[in-house]
Amino acid sequence: MKSLSFKRIVPKGGRKINIIYNSYEDLQQRIIVLETLLESYQNESDTIEKYISLQQERLQQLKQEKEKVDQEFSKTQGKNNKVFYYRVIKGLTQEKTAEKLGMSSRQIQRIEKNYKKVIK
């Protein structure tokens, strides 16, 4: 029987594989190695596809939430519009919103109370 030589390869997945050369057995071994690699890549591909699918679903949810916020925002007018923008969209506190708009926090509270009635 011939002596066999080994070659270690490291494919993209980072797994070390010994490939045997020199004979018909070499060919069989190469086929086994390639099948194993393909199976491994397929498993990784399935995981990636699941992750992508989950992210696409999340993107759809976010777009729907944005549409709802846009609809509610369109119902407000004037200062209510600006208060809604700073409070809901930008997430500022009543104090920061009042400061930006040159109003008191109490005025912001009253405006919020009014636009909450409009939105419901």
C-alpha positions in Angstrom: 0.0 0.0 0.0 1.2 3.5 -0.9 2.0 5.9 1.9 -0.5 8.7 2.0 0.4 12.4 2.4 -1.8 14.8 4.4 -2.5 18.4 3.8 -4.2 20.6 6.4 -6.5 23.3 5.0 -8.4 26.0 6.7 -11.5 27.0 4.7 -13.4 30.3 5.2 -15.4 28.8 8.1 -12.2 28.4 10.1 -12.4 24.7 10.6 -9.2 22.8 10.0 -9.5 19.8 7.7 -7.0 17.2 6.8 -7.2 16.2 3.1 -5.6 12.9 2.0 -3.9 12.7 -1.4 -2.6 9.9 -3.7 -5.1 7.4 -5.0 -8.8 6.6 -5.5 -9.2 6.9 -1.7 -8.0 10.4 -2.0 -10.9 11.2 -4.3 -13.4 9.6 -1.9 -11.9 11.5 1.0 -12.1 14.8 -0.9 -15.7 14.1 -1.7 -16.5 13.5 2.0 -14.7 16.6 3.1 -16.5 18.7 0.5 -19.9 17.3 1.5 -19.1 18.0 5.1 -18.1 21.6 4.3 -21.2 22.1 2.2 -23.4 20.7 5.0 -21.7 23.0 7.5 -22.1 26.0 5.2 -25.8 25.1 4.6 -26.4 25.1 8.4 -24.7 28.4 8.7 -26.7 29.7 5.8 -30.0 28.5 7.4 -29.1 30.4 10.6 -28.3 33.5 8.7 -31.5 33.3 6.7 -33.5 33.0 9.9 -31.8 36.0 11.4 -32.5 38.0 8.2 -36.1 37.0 8.3 -36.4 38.1 11.9 -34.8 41.4 11.1 -37.2 41.9 8.2 -40.2 41.2 10.4 -38.8 43.7 13.0 -38.3 46.3 10.2 -42.0 45.9 9.1 -43.1 46.4 12.7 -41.0 49.5 13.0 -42.4 50.9 9.8 -46.0 50.2 11.0 -45.2 52.0 14.3 -43.8 54.9 12.4 -46.9 55.1 10.2 -49.1 55.3 13.4 -46.9 58.1 14.9 -47.0 60.0 11.6 -50.8 59.7 11.5 -51.1 61.0 15.1 -48.6 63.7 14.3 -50.7 64.9 11.4 -53.7 65.4 13.7 -51.8 68.0 15.7 -51.5 71.7 14.7 -49.3 74.7 15.6 -47.7 74.5 19.0 -49.3 71.2 19.6 -47.4 70.0 16.6 -44.1 71.1 18.0 -44.8 69.8 21.5 -45.8 66.4 20.0 -42.6 66.4 17.9 -40.3 67.1 20.9 -42.1 64.9 23.4 -43.1 61.9 21.4 -40.7 61.8 18.4 -37.5 63.3 20.0 -38.4 61.9 23.5 -37.5 65.1 25.4 -38.8 65.8 28.9 -41.5 68.4 29.5 -38.9 70.7 30.9 -36.6 70.4 27.9 -39.5 70.8 25.5 -40.7 73.9 27.4 -37.1 75.3 27.3 -36.8 74.7 23.5 -40.2 76.3 22.7 -39.9 79.2 25.2 -42.8 78.0 27.3 -43.5 76.8 30.8 -43.7 73.2 31.8 -47.3 73.7 32.8 -48.2 75.0 29.3 -46.6 71.8 27.9 -48.7 69.7 30.2 -51.9 71.5 29.1 -51.0 71.1 25.4 -50.2 67.4 26.0 -53.5 66.9 27.7 -55.3 68.5 24.7 -53.5 66.5 22.0 -54.0 63.3 24.0 -57.7 64.0 23.7 -57.4 64.5 19.9 -55.3 61.4 19.4 -57.8 59.1 21.3 
